[in-house]
Amino acid sequence: MKNKMSAALRGYPELLNVENIQEILHISRTTAYALLKSGELKSKKIRHNYRIPKTYLLEYLNETA
């Protein structure tokens, strides 16, 4: 299952942004920020911007699957 998810993310950069997360998970901007602010989806904050390494997204998907 992890390989299928990794393959699905192949076209995305290693550090995802909020818009990428919205597109991948098919969620609203509000929901994406709620996941990030709660820590449910781990991220790195660079200045005022969230960046989500693909590995963090894969961990989140494995936990929620």
Biotite code that builds the C-alpha atoms (Angstrom):
import biotite.structure as struc

atoms = struc.array([
    struc.Atom([0.000, 0.000, 0.000], chain_id="A", res_id=1, res_name="MET", atom_name="CA", element="C"),
    struc.Atom([2.837, 2.410, 0.858], chain_id="A", res_id=2, res_name="LYS", atom_name="CA", element="C"),
    struc.Atom([4.392, 1.875, -2.584], chain_id="A", res_id=3, res_name="ASN", atom_name="CA", element="C"),
    struc.Atom([1.094, 2.764, -4.275], chain_id="A", res_id=4, res_name="LYS", atom_name="CA", element="C"),
    struc.Atom([0.864, 5.967, -2.235], chain_id="A", res_id=5, res_name="MET", atom_name="CA", element="C"),
    struc.Atom([4.483, 6.840, -2.977], chain_id="A", res_id=6, res_name="SER", atom_name="CA", element="C"),
    struc.Atom([3.861, 6.309, -6.680], chain_id="A", res_id=7, res_name="ALA", atom_name="CA", element="C"),
    struc.Atom([0.796, 8.561, -6.560], chain_id="A", res_id=8, res_name="ALA", atom_name="CA", element="C"),
    struc.Atom([2.925, 11.362, -5.079], chain_id="A", res_id=9, res_name="LEU", atom_name="CA", element="C"),
    struc.Atom([5.730, 11.006, -7.639], chain_id="A", res_id=10, res_name="ARG", atom_name="CA", element="C"),
    struc.Atom([4.787, 14.171, -9.535], chain_id="A", res_id=11, res_name="GLY", atom_name="CA", element="C"),
    struc.Atom([4.906, 16.341, -6.424], chain_id="A", res_id=12, res_name="TYR", atom_name="CA", element="C"),
    struc.Atom([7.950, 18.046, -4.873], chain_id="A", res_id=13, res_name="PRO", atom_name="CA", element="C"),
    struc.Atom([9.612, 16.524, -1.784], chain_id="A", res_id=14, res_name="GLU", atom_name="CA", element="C"),
    struc.Atom([8.339, 19.442, 0.326], chain_id="A", res_id=15, res_name="LEU", atom_name="CA", element="C"),
    struc.Atom([4.618, 19.877, -0.192], chain_id="A", res_id=16, res_name="LEU", atom_name="CA", element="C"),
    struc.Atom([2.684, 23.054, 0.468], chain_id="A", res_id=17, res_name="ASN", atom_name="CA", element="C"),
    struc.Atom([-0.894, 23.545, 1.673], chain_id="A", res_id=18, res_name="VAL", atom_name="CA", element="C"),
    struc.Atom([-2.239, 23.667, -1.875], chain_id="A", res_id=19, res_name="GLU", atom_name="CA", element="C"),
    struc.Atom([-0.585, 20.316, -2.654], chain_id="A", res_id=20, res_name="ASN", atom_name="CA", element="C"),
    struc.Atom([-2.139, 18.787, 0.469], chain_id="A", res_id=21, res_name="ILE", atom_name="CA", element="C"),
    struc.Atom([-5.564, 20.108, -0.526], chain_id="A", res_id=22, res_name="GLN", atom_name="CA", element="C"),
    struc.Atom([-5.223, 18.580, -3.984], chain_id="A", res_id=23, res_name="GLU", atom_name="CA", element="C"),
    struc.Atom([-3.874, 15.222, -2.807], chain_id="A", res_id=24, res_name="ILE", atom_name="CA", element="C"),
    struc.Atom([-6.375, 14.727, 0.025], chain_id="A", res_id=25, res_name="LEU", atom_name="CA", element="C"),
    struc.Atom([-9.314, 16.454, -1.722], chain_id="A", res_id=26, res_name="HIS", atom_name="CA", element="C"),
    struc.Atom([-9.942, 18.713, 1.257], chain_id="A", res_id=27, res_name="ILE", atom_name="CA", element="C"),
    struc.Atom([-10.657, 22.397, 1.744], chain_id="A", res_id=28, res_name="SER", atom_name="CA", element="C"),
    struc.Atom([-8.079, 24.980, 2.718], chain_id="A", res_id=29, res_name="ARG", atom_name="CA", element="C"),
    struc.Atom([-9.704, 25.277, 6.153], chain_id="A", res_id=30, res_name="THR", atom_name="CA", element="C"),
    struc.Atom([-9.455, 21.529, 6.749], chain_id="A", res_id=31, res_name="THR", atom_name="CA", element="C"),
    struc.Atom([-5.845, 21.446, 5.574], chain_id="A", res_id=32, res_name="ALA", atom_name="CA", element="C"),
    struc.Atom([-4.866, 24.199, 8.010], chain_id="A", res_id=33, res_name="TYR", atom_name="CA", element="C"),
    struc.Atom([-6.808, 22.494, 10.819], chain_id="A", res_id=34, res_name="ALA", atom_name="CA", element="C"),
    struc.Atom([-4.820, 19.271, 10.266], chain_id="A", res_id=35, res_name="LEU", atom_name="CA", element="C"),
    struc.Atom([-1.550, 21.202, 10.296], chain_id="A", res_id=36, res_name="LEU", atom_name="CA", element="C"),
    struc.Atom([-2.332, 23.419, 13.292], chain_id="A", res_id=37, res_name="LYS", atom_name="CA", element="C"),
    struc.Atom([-3.530, 20.464, 15.385], chain_id="A", res_id=38, res_name="SER", atom_name="CA", element="C"),
    struc.Atom([-0.380, 18.490, 14.584], chain_id="A", res_id=39, res_name="GLY", atom_name="CA", element="C"),
    struc.Atom([-2.441, 15.609, 13.201], chain_id="A", res_id=40, res_name="GLU", atom_name="CA", element="C"),
    struc.Atom([-0.478, 16.105, 9.985], chain_id="A", res_id=41, res_name="LEU", atom_name="CA", element="C"),
    struc.Atom([3.112, 16.901, 10.921], chain_id="A", res_id=42, res_name="LYS", atom_name="CA", element="C"),
    struc.Atom([4.839, 19.739, 9.125], chain_id="A", res_id=43, res_name="SER", atom_name="CA", element="C"),
    struc.Atom([7.765, 22.127, 9.145], chain_id="A", res_id=44, res_name="LYS", atom_name="CA", element="C"),
    struc.Atom([7.068, 25.827, 9.340], chain_id="A", res_id=45, res_name="LYS", atom_name="CA", element="C"),
    struc.Atom([9.392, 27.995, 7.275], chain_id="A", res_id=46, res_name="ILE", atom_name="CA", element="C"),
    struc.Atom([8.769, 31.623, 8.134], chain_id="A", res_id=47, res_name="ARG", atom_name="CA", element="C"),
    struc.Atom([4.975, 31.852, 7.839], chain_id="A", res_id=48, res_name="HIS", atom_name="CA", element="C"),
    struc.Atom([4.544, 28.911, 5.477], chain_id="A", res_id=49, res_name="ASN", atom_name="CA", element="C"),
    struc.Atom([3.832, 25.274, 6.213], chain_id="A", res_id=50, res_name="TYR", atom_name="CA", element="C"),
    struc.Atom([5.928, 22.723, 4.346], chain_id="A", res_id=51, res_name="ARG", atom_name="CA", element="C"),
    struc.Atom([5.080, 19.051, 4.577], chain_id="A", res_id=52, res_name="ILE", atom_name="CA", element="C"),
    struc.Atom([7.710, 16.475, 3.640], chain_id="A", res_id=53, res_name="PRO", atom_name="CA", element="C"),
    struc.Atom([6.221, 13.615, 1.626], chain_id="A", res_id=54, res_name="LYS", atom_name="CA", element="C"),
    struc.Atom([7.276, 11.208, 4.384], chain_id="A", res_id=55, res_name="THR", atom_name="CA", element="C"),
    struc.Atom([5.034, 13.069, 6.867], chain_id="A", res_id=56, res_name="TYR", atom_name="CA", element="C"),
    struc.Atom([2.090, 12.826, 4.495], chain_id="A", res_id=57, res_name="LEU", atom_name="CA", element="C"),
    struc.Atom([2.710, 9.100, 3.983], chain_id="A", res_id=58, res_name="LEU", atom_name="CA", element="C"),
    struc.Atom([2.826, 8.606, 7.772], chain_id="A", res_id=59, res_name="GLU", atom_name="CA", element="C"),
    struc.Atom([-0.482, 10.465, 8.113], chain_id="A", res_id=60, res_name="TYR", atom_name="CA", element="C"),
    struc.Atom([-2.091, 8.369, 5.375], chain_id="A", res_id=61, res_name="LEU", atom_name="CA", element="C"),
    struc.Atom([-0.859, 5.120, 6.952], chain_id="A", res_id=62, res_name="ASN", atom_name="CA", element="C"),
    struc.Atom([-2.244, 6.149, 10.352], chain_id="A", res_id=63, res_name="GLU", atom_name="CA", element="C"),
    struc.Atom([-5.648, 7.120, 8.998], chain_id="A", res_id=64, res_name="THR", atom_name="CA", element="C"),
    struc.Atom([-6.034, 4.180, 6.590], chain_id="A", res_id=65, res_name="ALA", atom_name="CA", element="C"),
])
